[in-house]
Amino acid sequence: MEKTLEKTLEIETETADAGVDKKEQIANIDFKMVTFALAGKDYAIDILKIKEIAKAGRFTYVPNSAPFVIGVYNLRGEIIPIIDLRIFFNIPVPERVGEEQESIIIISFGEQKYGVVVDRIDRVVGIQSSSIQPPHPLFGDINIKYIYGVVENADRLYILLDVDRIFGLKNGERYEIAQDLTVLRTQSLPPEAKTAAPSSKETSAAANSPAAQSMPMQKNTAASSSTKAASAAQAASAPAQSAQNEPEFSFIADGLASFKKFYVSDINETWARKRYTDWKKERAGAKLQILNADDADAFLKPFYSRCSASWWTKEYADAVYAALPDNHAKQIQVWNPGCGGGYEAYSLACLLTKRYPDAKIRIYAQDTDLLAVSNAPLMLMKKTEATSWYEPFLTQTASGEWTFTSHIKDSIMFEYHDCMHANPIPQVDIVFSRDFLSFVPEASRETVLADFYEKIRGNGFALVGDNEVLADQNNWFEVMNDSVIIYSKQ
C-alpha cells in the first residue's frame, strides 16, 4: 500500500549548534532529503525528486530485462518500472523469496515515474544546502559520478545521490550512461544466467508474399560487392597479427573500448584504420593514444551514420527509399535494435509507409536506455521540422505542437531490451541496425549476427551503419544503390 511522505516519514530539522533558537534553525533549512539505507550505509535523495514511498512485493516480471529491473508495478492504474538500486550499484543483495515486501521510493521525472528498491527508508532530514560537501569515492560503494555530494547531520554521514544523472538527465542535457548500465548488467549476471528466458509476447504470423530482389541493382554491383567484402575479410583475418604489427593502432582500439565501449572488429576495421591514418595527421606533435573520453569522442566523430540521433533529411530519406527493394507482403516487420530516443524508428516508419503503402508496418524498436524508450512514444516535432518530408505523417495538437499520426505511432513498439540476450521477436523483413554492431562486445557479436541472420526472412535484408560492413561473404550479399548499402541473405 502506498503512503505519502507526510504520513510515513517524521521530518527532522536538526542542526549542529544545539544552542541556536528553534525558529532560527527552521529559517536556515533550505534543503530537505529523504534518507535511506543501502548495504548498511546511509544515502539520501532530494525530496523534490520524490513523489511518494511505498511498500510492495508483487511485481510483474519483464522477460529479457536487465537484472536491476525486477519488474513493473501497478501504482493506482499507472504501470511503473521497479529498479533495485542495490543491483544497479553492484551491491550484493539477498535473493528475493516469494513476494516479500520491499521498501520503494517513487521518483518522478515529469510524467514518467520509477520505483527504486532500497534496504530501509529512514526519514526526511532538513539541512542547509551550504553544508553539502563535494563527493569523494571513499564515501560510498558506488561510482562517484552518481554522487551529488555528502552531508553530515546528527553524527551521521549521508551520501546524496544524483538521481538525474542515474536516470540519464542533468540540466536538460542527456548523459550517455546506457553503456555503463550494460556493463553493470553483464557484471552482475552469473555466467549461466547470461541468456534470458524468451518473452511470452504475442507473435503474429504475417502473410508473406515473395518480394522482388531488385535484380538490376545486384547485377550492377555484384563485382564491387565481392571485391569490397573480400578486402574487408582479408583486412580482418588476423586482428592479433595486425595489432602486433601496429602497436599504436592496438592502443587506439583498446582506448576506444575502454572509454566508449566501441570495439574494433571486422565490422569496422577498414574505417578504423583509415581514421587512424587521418588521426595521426590531426595529432601531429601530440600523443596518439586515446587517453580519455574526449579523445575517444574526437576519434569517433566521423564514424556515426548520416542523420544519426536526429531527424532524417529529405536527401537521406530519398537515398534509403531508393535502396528498398519491392515487397508485396501484406505485413512488413522490422527489427530496429539500438533505437535510442526514437528519431530513427519514427523516420523509418514514415519512409516504409510511403514505400509500401498497401502493407501494415510493424517496427520492434529496442534499446538499453530505459529513459529513452520510455519517452519515445511522447516525442514531438518542431514546426520547422514539421514542414519537411515528414509532413504527411504528422498531426497538430491542440497546443499547436506537432506529433506523429496514430497510424505511425501504432506501427512502432518501443521496448527496453538488451539485444545481446534472447530476442523473442518474430521473423522480420528488415533489420535496421545503424552503428549498433560496433558497440557490441566481441563475446556477443557473433551471437547477435547469427540472430540477425536467423530472424530475417529469405527475401529480407539488413542495413547497418555507413561505416560498418557485414564482411562474411558466405552469408551476406552486398547490394548498393547510390550511397546506401543493404545486405541480403545468400
N, C-alpha and C positions, 0 to 999 in steps of 0.2 A: 504494500500500500504506500502511495506517495504521500509525502508530507512537505509542507512549505518550510523554508528555512526558519521563519519566525516561530513556528510551532515546535520545531525539532531542536534547534540549537540555542544555547544560552549565550547571549552576547556579552563578551568581556571587554572592558576598556581599561586595561592595566597600563601603568607607566612605571618607569624605573625609579622615579622620585616619589616615595611614599608620602612626602610632606606637602606635595602640591595640592591645592584645593581641588575638590572633585569637579567643580564647574570648569576650572582651568584645564583639567585632564581631558574632559569631553571636547572642549574647544580646540585642543591640539590634535585631536584624532581626525585625520583626513583620508584614511585608507583602512578598509576592512577586508579581511581574508578568511576563508573557510579553511580550517586546519584538519589534517587527517594523517593517518599512519600508513607507511609502506615499508614492509620488512623491518619494523621496529624503529624507523626513523620518522621524524616529523616533517611533513610537507604542507604546502598551502597553495591556494588559488584565489585570485582576486574575486571578491564576492559579486562584482558586477558581471562576471563571465558566467555565473551560475544561475540557473533557472530555479532549481529545487533539488531536494535529495530524495532518495527512495530506498526501500528495502525490497528486494525481489529476487527470485530464484528460477522462475520459469521462463527460460529464453528459448526462442526458436532457432535451431541450428541452421547455419547457412553453408551449404556444401561448397568446398573449394575456397573458402575464405581464409584469410591469414590466421595464424594461431592466436594472435591477440584479439581478434574479433570473435567473441564467444557466442554470438547470436544476435538476434533482434528482439525487441521488447515492445509490447503494445502499451504505450503511455496515453491512456484515455483516448484511444482511437488513432493515435499517431504512432507509426512504426519507426523506431529509432534503433540504430546500431549500438551494441554494447561492447565496449573495448576494455580489456583488462590492462590497466596501466602497469601492473607488475610484469606481465609478459612482454608488453611493449618495451619496457626498460631492461629486459633480460634479468629480472629479479626472480629467483626461484620461488615457485608458488605450489602449495599442495594441490594434488589432483582433486577436482570437484567431485563430490559424491551426491548423486541424485539431483534434487532441486533445492539444495540448501540455500538459505537466504544470503544475499550479498549486499554490502553497503555500496550504494551507487550515487554518484554526483552527476546530475543532469546539467550539461554545459550547452549553452545556446550561442550560435553564430547566426544572427539574423533569423531566418525562418528555419534553419537547419539545427537540429538538436542531436547530441551524442550523450550516451551514458557511459561513465567511466567507473570501473570497479576498483575499490581500494580496500585495505585491510580494515580500517576503522575510521569513522568520521568523528572528530572531537568537538569542535566549537567554532564560533565566529570570534575573531580577535581583532580589536581596533587598535591601530598604531598610527604613528606619524610616518608619512611616506619618506621623509628625510632619513628615517632610521634604516631604510632598506640599503644594504651593502651590495657591492658588485659580487657576482658569483665566483666561486672557486671550485675546481674539480674535486677537492678534498671534502667538500660539504655533502656529497651525495654519491650514490652508486650509478648515476645516470650521466649521459653526455652533457657537458657543460652548456652546449648550445640550446638545450631545452630548459635552462635555469634562468629566470628573470633576475633573481637576487636572493640574498639571505637576510633573515630578520631574527634578532634576539629579543625575546619577550618572556618575562617571568621565569628567567633562568632556563629557557628552552630555546633551541636554535631551530628555526623553520627554514626549509628550502622552498622558495617561492617559484612555482613552475610558470613557464611562459607558454600558456595553452594556445595562444595564437600561433606560435611557431610550431608547436607539436602538431597542430592540425593544418599547417601549411600556409597561414596568413600572418602578415606582420605589416602594419602601417599601410594597408591597402595593396601591398605587393605580395606576389606569390613566391614562396620559397620551395625549391625543388627538393623535397625530402622523400619523395616516393621511393627513390633508390635506396635510401637509408632504411626505409621500412622493409624493403625486400631483403636487405642484408640481415636485419634483425629477425625476420621470419625464418630465413634459412638457418641462422644460427640457433634459433630456439626450437627447431624441429629435430627430433631424433632421426637417424638415417632411415629407419624402417617406416617413418611416417611422412616421408617427403612427397608421396603421391596421395592426393586427397581422394575421397570417395566421390563417385560420379553423382551429378545432380539429378533430381527427380523431375526436372523441368519438362513440360510437355514439348515434344518434338513433332513438328508437322511434316508429313510426307508430301513434299511439293511435287506437283505434276511437272514432269521433266521431259521436254521435247529436245531432240538433238539440235544443237546450235552449230551454225556455220563457224568454221575455224579461221576465217579471214585468210584464206589461202593465198591471195595476191601478196599480202604482206609477208607471209612466210617465204614465198619464192624470192622476193626481192631482198630478203635479209638473212637467209639461211647461211650463206657463206660467211658474212660478217659475224653472225651469231656463233658459229662454230669456232672461228678464229678467236673471238673475244673470250668465250668460255674456256678454250684450250689454254690461252695465255694466262687467264686468271688461275686455272687449276695448276699450271706449271709454276706460277709465282708463289702459290700457297702450298706446294707439295711438300716442302720441308721447312716449316717455321722455325724449328730449332736450329737448323743449319743457317738460315737467314739471320737469326739473332746472333749466332756465333760470329758470322762474317761482319756484321754491323752492330757492335755492342751499343753504340749510341742510339740506334733505332730501337733496340731492345729496351733501353732505359725509357725512351719515349712511350713505348707500348705499356710498360709497367706503370708509368706515371698516369697515363690515361685511365688505366684500370683502377688505380688506387683512388684518384680524385674525382672521376666522373663515371665510374663503372662502365667505361667504354672498352670493349675487348677487340683487339686487332686479330683478325682471322681471315680465312679465305673469302669471307663475305665482303670485307672492306679493305683488304691488304693493298690492293692496287691503288686505291685512293690514298691510304695512309702513307705509302712510300712516296707517292707524288707530292703529297702535302709535306712530308719530311724534307724533300728537296727544297720546296719553297720556304719552309721554316728556317732552314739553315741560312738562306739568303736574308730573310727578315731579321734573324737574330745575330747578324754579323757582329762579332766582338762581344756577344753576350753568351750566357750559358744556354746550351740547347736543351738541357733536361727539363722535364715538367716538374716544377718544384712545389706548386700549389694549385688550388682550384682555378685561379685566374689564368695561369699558364695553360691549363687544360682547356678552359673555355676559349682562349685565343687560338689554340691549335685546332679545335673542333668547329670554330665558327663557320668555315666554308663547307662543312660536311652536310649540314642539315638540308633536307629536300626543299624545293620551292614551296612557298606558302606554308611553311611548317608553323604550327601553333598560331595560325591566322586564317582569315577568310581567303578563299581562293580568288585569284584574279581571273578575269574572263579569258586571258591568254592561256593560263594553265588549265582552266576548266575545259577549254576547247581542245587542248592537246590530249587530255585524258579521254575526252569524248571520242576523239578520232581513233584512239587506240583500242577502244572497247569493241570486241567482236560482236557479231549478230547473235542474238539469243531469243528464241521464240517460246521459251518456257512461260508458264502461267505465273510462276513464282520464282524470283531470283533472290537467293540468300547469300549474305556477305558476312565474313568474319573480319572484324577490324580491331586486332589487338594493339594495345598502346594508343588508345583513342584520345588520351589526355582530357582536355576540357570540353571537347565536342566539336571543335571547328571542322575537323576532318570528317567526322561522321555525318554532320549536317550537310556539308558540301557534297559528300558522296551520295547522300540520299537524294539531294536535289538533282544531281547530274544523272544518276541512274533512272530517276523518274522521267527525266527528259529523254534519255537514250532509249529506255524500254517502257513506253507509255502504257502498254497493254498488260504489263506484268505487275504483280504485287511484290514490292521490295521489302526485304526483311534484313536489317543490319544488326549483328551482335557486336556491340562496341564495348570493349573491355579495357580496364586499366587498374593498376595497383594504387592509384591516387584516390583515396576514398572521398576526399572533399571534392575533387574534380568531377568524378562520375555522379556524385550526389547533386551537384549544382548544374550539371549539363542540361537536364530537362528544362531548366528555367532560363536558358540562355536567350538574350535579347540582341538585337542588331541596332547599330546607329543609323540615323536617317541617311547619311552619306553612303553607307554600305548597302542600305536597302534599295537604292536606285540602280544597283549593279545587276548582273545577270541573275541574281537571286530573286529579283522582284516577283516573278510569277509564283514563287513558293512562300511568300510572306503575307502576313496579315497585320493590320494595325490594331493595337489595343485601345481601350477606352482612354487610357492616359497618354496616347499619342506615340507610344513606343512600338517597335516592330518585333514580331516574333514569327516563328515558322507555323505554317498551317498544321492543323491536326493530322492531315494526311501524312506530312513529312515526319512529325513527331511520333506518330503511331508506328512508323516504319523502323524506328530505332529502339533497341533495347540496351540501355546503358547498364553495365554490370561491373561490380567490384570483383575483380578476379585476377589471379596470378597465372598467366598462361604457361608458366613453366611447370604447373601441376596439371592434373587431368582437365581436359576441355570437353565438357559434356554438351556440345552443340551438334546439330545435325549436319549432314553433308551440305557443302556450300558450293556456289558457283564461282565466288571470288574470295580470295584472301588479300585484303588491302592492308599492307603492313610496312609503311614507310618508316625507315630509320629504327625500327624496333629490334631487329635481329642483332645489330651491333652492340646492344646493351644487354644481351642475354649471355650469361657466363658460359664458358666452354663446356662445362659439365652438363648443361641443359640444352645447348644449342641443337645438337643432333636430334634430341627428343622433340624439340619444337618443330624443326624442319620436317621430321617424319610425320608429325601431327598435321602440318600444312598439307603434305602430300596425300595423307590418308583422308583428310576432310574434303579435299577438292574433288568434285565430280570429274568424270573423264573428259568432259568438254569445258571444264572450268580453267581458271588461271590465277596466278599470284602476281601482285605488283608490290615491289619493295622500294627502298629509298633510292634517290637519284644517284647516290654514290655507293650503293650496295649491289652485289651480283649473286645470283644463285649459280655458282660455278660448276656444280655437278652435272656435266652434260649427259650423263647416263639417265638422269631422272627428269631434267628440265630442258625445255626447248625455248630459246630466246626469240621473241618476236618484237621487232622495233617498228614504231610508227612515229616519224618525226623525232621528237625529243623524249618520248615515253616508251619504256620497255616493259612488256609483260612476259610472264613465263608460263607456258603451258606444260602439261604432263606428257612425257613421251610414252 
